[in-house]
């Protein structure tokens, strides 16, 4: 079970940082994880895999009860996360192609 918890947490942070990159390229940021998810959805459309991974990451990192994940679930999440990261890469690449006003990311708050 510890491996599933670790995998879920790392998958979440992969999509979190990909979403953050997409938002930063458009001059946007959020103060919280859920705020970032909401801002991404409003700006670029829904991202259900990120919402699911956020729920599971909270379970994995902070709750002691059993994580509702198994090998099949994690494999599905890996595929969803990979597709989401690719989506974010396309957003970043498109923004870079037209020029980014501020190349440095905003300071973390």
C-alpha positions as CSV (number, residue, x, y, z in Angstrom):
1,X,0.0,0.0,0.0
2,X,2.9,2.4,0.7
3,X,4.0,2.2,-3.0
4,X,0.5,3.2,-4.1
5,X,0.4,6.1,-1.7
6,X,3.8,7.3,-3.0
7,X,2.8,6.8,-6.6
8,X,-0.4,8.8,-6.2
9,X,1.3,11.6,-4.4
10,X,4.0,11.9,-7.1
11,X,1.5,11.7,-9.9
12,X,-0.4,14.5,-8.3
13,X,2.6,16.7,-8.1
14,X,3.5,16.0,-11.7
15,X,0.1,17.3,-12.9
16,X,0.2,20.1,-10.3
17,X,3.4,21.5,-11.7
18,X,2.4,21.0,-15.3
19,X,-0.8,23.0,-14.6
20,X,1.2,25.6,-12.8
21,X,3.5,26.0,-15.8
22,X,0.5,26.4,-18.2
23,X,-1.0,29.1,-15.9
24,X,2.2,30.9,-15.4
25,X,2.7,31.2,-19.1
26,X,-0.6,33.1,-19.2
27,X,0.3,35.3,-16.3
28,X,-2.0,33.5,-13.9
29,X,-1.4,31.9,-10.5
30,X,-3.3,30.7,-7.5
31,X,-2.6,30.6,-3.8
32,X,-3.9,27.1,-3.1
33,X,-3.9,23.7,-4.8
34,X,-7.7,23.7,-5.2
35,X,-7.5,27.4,-6.4
36,X,-5.0,26.3,-9.1
37,X,-7.3,23.5,-10.2
38,X,-10.2,25.9,-10.4
39,X,-8.2,28.5,-12.3
40,X,-6.9,25.9,-14.7
41,X,-10.5,24.6,-15.4
42,X,-11.8,28.1,-15.9
43,X,-8.9,29.0,-18.2
44,X,-8.3,25.8,-20.2
45,X,-11.3,23.6,-19.5
46,X,-11.9,20.7,-17.1
47,X,-9.2,18.5,-15.8
48,X,-10.9,15.6,-14.0
49,X,-7.6,13.6,-13.6
50,X,-6.2,16.4,-11.6
51,X,-9.2,16.6,-9.3
52,X,-9.1,12.9,-8.8
53,X,-5.4,12.9,-8.0
54,X,-5.9,15.8,-5.6
55,X,-8.5,13.8,-3.6
56,X,-6.3,10.7,-3.6
57,X,-3.2,12.6,-2.7
58,X,-4.9,14.1,0.3
59,X,-6.0,10.6,1.3
60,X,-2.5,9.2,0.6
61,X,-0.6,11.9,2.5
62,X,-2.9,12.8,5.4
63,X,-5.4,10.0,6.1
64,X,-4.4,6.8,7.9
65,X,-7.4,4.8,6.5
66,X,-6.9,2.6,3.5
67,X,-6.3,4.3,0.2
68,X,-8.8,3.3,-2.5
69,X,-6.1,2.6,-5.0
70,X,-4.7,-0.6,-6.5
71,X,-2.4,-1.4,-9.4
72,X,-5.2,-1.0,-12.0
73,X,-6.2,2.3,-10.5
74,X,-2.7,3.6,-10.5
75,X,-2.1,2.5,-14.1
76,X,-5.2,4.4,-15.2
77,X,-4.0,7.4,-13.2
78,X,-0.6,7.2,-14.9
79,X,-2.2,7.3,-18.3
80,X,-4.5,10.2,-17.4
81,X,-1.6,12.1,-15.8
82,X,0.6,11.6,-18.9
83,X,-2.2,12.9,-21.2
84,X,-2.7,15.9,-18.9
85,X,1.0,16.7,-18.8
86,X,1.1,16.6,-22.6
87,X,-2.0,18.9,-22.7
88,X,-0.1,21.4,-20.5
89,X,3.0,21.0,-22.6
90,X,0.9,22.0,-25.7
91,X,-0.4,25.0,-23.8
92,X,3.1,26.1,-22.9
93,X,4.5,25.5,-26.3
94,X,1.6,27.5,-27.9
95,X,2.3,30.4,-25.6
96,X,6.0,30.3,-26.2
97,X,5.3,30.4,-29.9
98,X,3.5,33.7,-29.6
99,X,5.8,35.1,-27.0
100,X,5.7,35.2,-23.2
101,X,5.8,38.7,-21.7
102,X,7.4,37.6,-18.5
103,X,9.9,34.7,-18.7
104,X,10.3,34.4,-14.9
105,X,7.6,32.7,-12.9
106,X,5.9,34.7,-10.2
107,X,7.2,34.3,-6.7
108,X,5.7,31.6,-4.6
109,X,3.4,32.9,-1.9
